[in-house]
Amino acid sequence: MPYGYVLVEMNIRDADQYRQYMAQAPAAVAAAGGEYLVRGGRSESLEGDWQPHRVAVLRFPSFEAAKVWYEGEQYQRARAHRVGTTEYFNMVLVEGAG
């Protein structure tokens, strides 16, 4: 069965408040069977003009499991702490091989 991958690009404006989100988000990810594969760290644009400030990649057992996580109460509570902390926060869910 293909995995569900969540790709996120963001620019954090309020690091102190964003830490409140990050204090809760990993538990919500783990509870849904997900894991962080990438969480910040060094990046370099190899082609094109994409220059993300920060990137995260999460993997879930399936596309459906990722949707359940995103729509779930535990993640929605964590997400409420993220409101107003970023200049932008783009998230996409894709299905892919493991």
N, C-alpha and C positions, 0 to 999 in steps of 0.2 A: 504494500500500500504506500502511495506517495506521502511524503511529509507535507506539512503546512509551514511555510516560512513567512515570518513577518519582518519586513525591512523598514527601517525607520531612519529618517534624516531629520536633524533638529539643530536649532541654535538656541542655547540656553541663555536667558537674560538674567534670571534671578536664581543663582546657584543655591542660595540658602533655602528658598522655598522648594526648589526642585528636589533637594535632598529628602524632603518629606515624601514626595512621590516615590523616589527610589528606595525609601525605607519600607514601602509597602508593595511595590510592583513585583519584585522578585518572588515573593511568597505567592502572589496570585499566578504568576507564570508557572511556578513549580507545582502548584495545586492542580493545574490543568494539564500536567504532564509535559510542560515545555521547558526549554533551557535556553540560556543566552549563549550564542556562538561568538558574537562580537558585541562589545559594549564600550564604545569610545575607542581610544587608542589612536595610533598613528595611521594616517591615510595619505594617499597620493593619487591625484587624477592622472590616469594613464592615457586616456583619449577623451576628446570632447571638452566641454567647458564646465562640467559639474564640479563644484568646489564645496562639498558639504562641510559644515563645521564639526558635526559629530554624527556618527553612524552606529546603529545597533542592528543586529540580526538575531532573531529568535527562531527556534525550531520546535514544532509541535508534532505529535504523533500523526496528525492528519490535518487537512484543510478544515474539516469540520470541528476538530478539537480546538484549533486556533480561534474559530468564530465563537465557540462556546466560551473560551477564555475572555475574548474581547467584550462580549455581551454580558458576561457574568457579573454578579453583584460585587465580588471581591475586587476585580479589576476596576470596576466603575468607581468604587470608593477610593482606590489609589489614584485613579485618573483625576478625580476632583481636586487633588492636591497639585496637579500639574497646571491647572488653568491659570493663565497669566504669567507663567514662568518662562515661556519661550517666545522668541520672535517668530519662529515657524516650527511646526511639528508635523511632518508628513509620514504617513504609515500606509503600507500596502501589504496585502496578503497574497502570496503566490503558492501554487502547488508545485512540488518538485521532487526529484529523486534524492535519496539519502546518501 
